[in-house]
Amino acid sequence: MTKIWSLGFALFFGLGFASAQSSFRFRSSESLGISNGQLGGFVQVQAINGIAYGPWFLGAGAGLDYYRFRSVPLFLSAGRDLWLTKKEGLGLFLNGGTNLPWLQGGGSPNTGTITLSGGEYWSGGISYILRLGQHTREAVFFSVGYEVKKMGEHAVWKTLSPCYNMAGCPIDQTVDYQYLNRILFLAAGYRF
């Protein structure tokens, strides 16, 4: 977690430095999408802010992803506009970071407890960019890509097991699950 804060701190000061340079510029992208995997289709929302230098982009992003478990991906984003005219273009992007659970877990002492833990987050894809004007950097984009989202679950359940006196003795059963979600997604967004 400390690495994420230091990276955000460095990015914040980098944005201030970049605004003083004529070839660097601030760029922000917000998107709404559908992630689709084995469990069906779910909503995802992302916001990415960073620095663009020519066709290159480097930034940090956060999102809200509802696939399997509601989670918050925090990631670094790198991208490149491959072909960009005054009206339209194509771009590639790659995101990598951590995936944190929205809620830590639940349960009761009688039935058991469930604790969720975060894991890795990766996504990449291609975007079709449609500029809103010839002399503006504002654009709408449509993206298609692939996403890997990992999470862990630690469950402790109380069960009754027969003892030598047949009264039933409570026994804790512990189970650890690791979820690896591979997802295709479609997103539409706005960038400036």
PyMOL commands that set and color helices and strands:
alter all, ss='L'
color gray80, all
select helices_A, chain A and resi 2-20
alter helices_A, ss='H'
color red, helices_A
select strands_A, chain A and resi 24-37+40-53+56-65+71-84+88-101+105-108+112-117+119-131+139-161+169-191
alter strands_A, ss='S'
color yellow, strands_A
deselect
rebuild
show_as cartoon
